[in-house]
């Protein structure tokens, strides 16, 4: 992809850049692989808002993406690279030799006409091919990684993401994830060779509030400009501090820097935690 930067003819345009979609080869999605996405605006079955800042936005179709890659030992040819409004990565439409079509997350450097294959055995180590971690050479970059064998890829799926295979010992493979966390995954889990494409998307600047509304994101109001009845930080006159020892959520629970990760059995598979990133409060 490329990034188009606008001339600063207005305050909104001054900081705006957009994707030029130069890598997209097909405009309309495959009809057999889409479903209608119902929009709920962050509301539950009772009509109450349970997820804030959701609502509006352009209509979208959900593309059915093959995260499992369970069509083993059947070569497929990439027929198009497509845009997906529900993720920042591109999708590759693969036509398999038996006539079936599936979407996969497009790796970097893949092109129309490339051949990909998924297998539980030894395969060529090239972008887009999928195999078990025990068959991947140590030091290789992988993405769309399973946590539970056969469940489908759950980790490392966003644009530009990649994980490094550090070692394969005993029942587990060690992976260094994009967050710098090192964790063990069963070596029977599938992973796709390469790096997720469209890494340049991180340099795009939204530029104005209207574009964010088109994405289905509503404005976020600071707690300190609310009334006391609406937020723990509310109240006071003009510019005032939050008046509390620590920042809190709208529901009165500690925020910013508080560990919220729940203890799970899989925690024992974490070899090294991710590096702490300092956050400004």
N, C-alpha and C positions, 0 to 999 in steps of 0.2 A: 504494500500500500504506500501511498504518498500522502503528504499533509499539505493542504492548501491554506495559505495565510492571507487574510483579507487586508486591504489597505485601510488605514485608520480614518475612515470617512465619518465615523460617529463614535461615541463613547463605547457602545456595545461592540462594534467592529474592531476597535483598537486591540482588544485582547482575544479575539476570536480566531480559531482555526478549525478546519473540518477535514474529514477523510475524503480523499478524491476517488476512492473505490476503483483505483486503476487495476487492482488484482482480481476484481470480480469479473467472471466470465459469463454469468447467467443471472438475469434479473428476477424472474419469477421462480418461486420454490417448486419442488416436485410435489404434485397434487396428492399423490398416494402417501406422502410422508408428512402431512401437516394436519393439525387439528386446531379448532378455534379456541382461543384463550379467553376465558371468562374473567372479566375484571371485577374485583370486589371492593376496591378503594380502601383496603385495610380493615374491612368490617367482617365480623363473624356472623353466624347464623341468626343472632338476635338483632343485628343491625348496628351493634356498637363498634366503635373504632378500637381495635386491639393492636393494630400496627400503624403507628403514626407516619405521616408524610407520604402516604400512598394515595394516588387518585389521578384521574384524567389520563392524558397521554394518548399517543397514536395507537390505533388498533394494530394488533399483532396476531400472527399465527405461531403456534408452537411447532417447531420442527422436531420430528422424532429422530433423535441422535442415537447411534449404536455405540453405547459406552462399553458393552460387554465384549464386542468383537469376537463373537462365538461362532462365526462361520469359518471353520477351520479348514486349512489346506485348499481353499478355493481362491485362486487369484482374482483380483478385481482391478478394473481400470478407472482412474479418475476421469470423469466426464465433464465436471465443472467445479469451479470454486465459487461459493455463494456467501452472501451476507446473512447473518442471523441477528435479528433485533433483540433477542433474549440473552445474548452473551457477547463478549468483546472479541472472541476468537472467530475465525472463519470456519465454514463448513465445506467439506469436500464430498461431492456426490460420487459414490463408487458404484459402478456397474460390474457385477460379478459374472463369471463365465456361465453360470447357470441362469442368468437373466434377472436375478434379483437386484434391486437398488437399495442402497443404504447410505445414510449420512454418517460421516465420521468427522471428528475434530481435525481440521487441516493442519498438518505440521508445517514448519518453516521450509521453504525451498521446494515444496511440492508443486507440480504443474499438471495441467490437463494432459492426459496420456500416460502419466506415471502409473506403474503397477504396484499394488500393495497386496499383502497377504497376512493372514493371521494363522498361527499354528502353536501347538504346545510342544513342538520339537524345535530343532535348530533351523534357523532361517537366515537369510541375508540381513545383515545389520545395516539397514537403510531407513530413512525417515518414512513413517507411516506404517511400517511393518510391526506386528504385535506378536509377542511370545511371552513365555513365563520368565520371571526374573532370574531363575537359575540358568537360563540359556543366553542371558545377555552378558557380554564381556564387562568385567569390572572396569569402572571409569566411564562407562557410556552414559549419555543423557537420555532420560525417558520422561514420559508424561502419561496422563490418563491411567493412573496406577490403581489397581484394586487393593482394598484393605482385607476383604474376605474373598477367597477364591470362588469365582463364578458369580459374584454379585455385580460385577461391572465396575469400571473405573470411577473412583470417587475423589482422588487427589490429583493435583497439578493439572488443571484443565483450563485455566484462564490464559489470555493472550500473552505470549512471551515467556510463559512459565516452563521450567524444566527442573528435574531432579537428577542428582548424580548417584549412580550405584557405587557404593563404597566398598562393599564386601558381601560375600555369600558364605555363611558359616552355619553348619548344622541345618536346622529347620528354617532358618530365617535369612533374609537379605537385608542389609543395612542401606538406607537411603538418606541422602542429605537433601532435604526439601527446600523450596525457595525461601522459606522463613528462617533458614539456617538450622532448623531442628533436625536432629538425626534420629531416625526411628527404624525399628525392625518391622518387616512385613514378611509373611510367609512366602517362601521362595516359589510356591506354586501359583502365586498371583500373577495375573497378566499385566503387562505394561507395553506401551507403544514407544518405539524408538524415535528419538529426535526431540525437538522443541516446538511448543505450540507457536503457530505463526501469528502475524499481525502485532508484533511486539511494539511497533511505533505508536500504537494507539495511546500509550501513556503520555505522549507529548501533545495530545490534542487538548485545547482549552475551550471550555464550553462558552465562555464569553458573556452570556447574558441569561437572565432568569427564565426567559421564555423558552429557551432550548431545554432547560431542565424540566419545565412543565410538559414539554412534548415527550420527555422520557418517562413521564408518569410520577415525577417526584414533586411533592408540594413543599412550600417554604417551611423552614425550621425557625421557630421563634425562640429567642433566648429566654431562659427562665427569669432573669433579673429584670426584664421589662414587663413581666406579668404581675398580676395581683397576688397577694399572699394566699388567697383561696385556691389559686391555680397552680402554684409552684412553690417549693420551699425557699427559692431564691427571691420570690416576689416581694413587692412592697417598697417603701421608702420614697424619697423625692429625688428627682433628677438622677444624676450619675451616682450610684451607690454600690458599695460592695455587696457580696452575697450575704454577709452577716452570719455565716456559719463557719465552723472550723474546717470542714471539708465540703467539696461540691457534692450535690445529691441529684438523683434523678427526679422526674416529676412525681414519683411515687414514694420519695423519701429515702430511697436506698443509696448507699455510697456509690459514687461514680469517680472515674478517672484514677487509674492506678490500682483499683481493687481487683483482686483475682476472682474471676467468676467461673473459671473452668471447673466443671464437676468431676469428681473422682470416678474414673471408669476403669474396668479391668484392663483396657488396652494401654493405660498409663504406664504399666510395667514394661511396655515395649519401646518406650522413649529412652534412647541412649543419652541424648543431650538436648536440653530445652533450647528453644529459640533465644536469640539474644534480645535482651530488653531494650526497647526503643523509648527514649525519653519523650514524654508528651507534655506539651504546654497546657496548663490548666487555665 
